[in-house]
Amino acid sequence: MSRTLRFVGLAGLAGAAWVLLASEAGWISSSVVDVAFRPLAFAGVLCVGVGLLLGLLNPVGRRLRQGRCARCGAPIERGQSYCLDHLRDTVHEYQDQMRRGERPRSRPKV
C-alpha cells in the first residue's frame, strides 16, 4: 500500500510538472494551469507523504500484530496460543489428566 501511494504521488507530481512545462511551451493555456496544477501538486505531495509515513510505520504494525503467549505474554509464532515452554506444560497437563481418567477442563481464553 505504501509503495503504491508513493508511485501514485510521484505520478501526480510528474503530472503537475508536465502541466507547468506544457504551459511554458504554449501547448495549453494558463487557465488550465490555474485549474490543474494545484490539485495535482497537492495530491502528489499528499500521496508521497502518506506513503512514506506508512512505510515507516509498517515495522511497528507488524510488531504489534505479533501474537503473545496466553500465560506469560512472550512473543509466539503465528497461529500458536502458547510459547514453546507453556505449550509443552499444557500438553503434559492434558496427558496427566487423560492418564488419571479425568475429563480435560478447558482453559479460559485470555
C-alpha positions in Angstrom: 0.0 0.0 0.0 2.7 2.5 0.9 4.7 1.7 -2.2 1.6 2.2 -4.4 0.9 5.5 -2.7 4.4 6.7 -3.3 4.1 5.8 -7.0 0.8 7.5 -7.4 2.2 10.6 -5.6 5.2 10.7 -7.9 2.8 10.3 -10.9 0.8 13.3 -9.6 3.9 15.4 -9.1 5.0 14.4 -12.7 1.6 15.5 -14.0 1.9 18.8 -12.2 5.4 19.4 -13.7 4.1 18.4 -17.1 1.3 21.0 -16.8 3.8 23.7 -16.0 6.1 22.7 -18.8 3.2 22.5 -21.3 2.1 25.9 -20.3 5.6 27.4 -20.8 5.8 25.6 -24.2 2.4 27.1 -25.2 0.7 23.7 -25.6 -2.0 24.6 -23.0 -3.5 27.9 -21.8 -2.7 29.5 -18.5 -6.3 28.9 -17.3 -5.7 25.2 -17.5 -2.6 25.6 -15.4 -4.6 27.6 -12.8 -7.2 24.8 -12.6 -5.0 21.7 -12.8 -1.6 22.5 -11.2 -2.6 23.0 -7.5 -4.8 19.8 -7.2 -2.2 17.7 -8.9 0.7 19.0 -6.9 -1.3 18.8 -3.6 -2.5 15.2 -4.3 1.0 14.2 -5.3 2.6 15.6 -2.2 -0.1 14.1 0.0 0.2 10.6 -1.5 4.0 10.6 -1.3 3.9 11.8 2.3 1.3 9.2 3.4 3.2 6.5 1.5 6.4 7.4 3.3 4.6 7.6 6.7 3.0 4.1 6.1 6.4 2.7 5.0 8.0 3.9 8.3 5.1 2.6 10.4 4.9 -0.8 8.8 7.6 -2.5 11.0 5.8 -1.1 14.1 2.4 -2.5 13.0 4.0 -5.9 12.2 5.4 -6.0 15.7 2.0 -5.1 17.2 0.2 -7.8 15.3 2.6 -10.5 16.5 0.9 -12.9 18.9 1.7 -13.3 22.6 1.6 -16.3 24.9 -1.7 -16.7 26.8 0.2 -17.4 30.0 3.3 -15.3 30.1 3.0 -12.8 27.2 6.1 -13.9 25.4 6.2 -13.5 21.6 4.9 -16.6 19.8 4.7 -18.0 16.3 1.8 -17.2 14.0 -1.2 -19.5 14.8 0.0 -20.6 18.2 -1.6 -19.8 21.6 1.4 -20.6 23.9 5.2 -20.1 23.8 7.1 -23.4 23.5 7.6 -23.8 27.2 4.0 -23.3 28.1 2.8 -25.4 25.1 4.8 -28.3 26.5 3.4 -27.7 30.0 -0.1 -27.6 28.7 0.4 -30.9 26.7 1.8 -32.6 29.8 -1.1 -31.4 32.0 -3.6 -32.7 29.4 -1.7 -36.1 29.2 -1.8 -36.3 33.1 -5.5 -35.7 33.1 -6.1 -38.3 30.5 -4.0 -40.9 32.4 -6.0 -40.2 35.6 -9.2 -40.7 33.6 -10.4 -37.2 34.2 -12.2 -35.2 31.7 -9.9 -32.4 30.5 -11.1 -29.0 31.6 -11.0 -26.1 29.1 -8.8 -23.2 29.8 -10.4 -19.8 29.6 -9.4 -17.5 26.8 -7.1 -14.7 27.9 
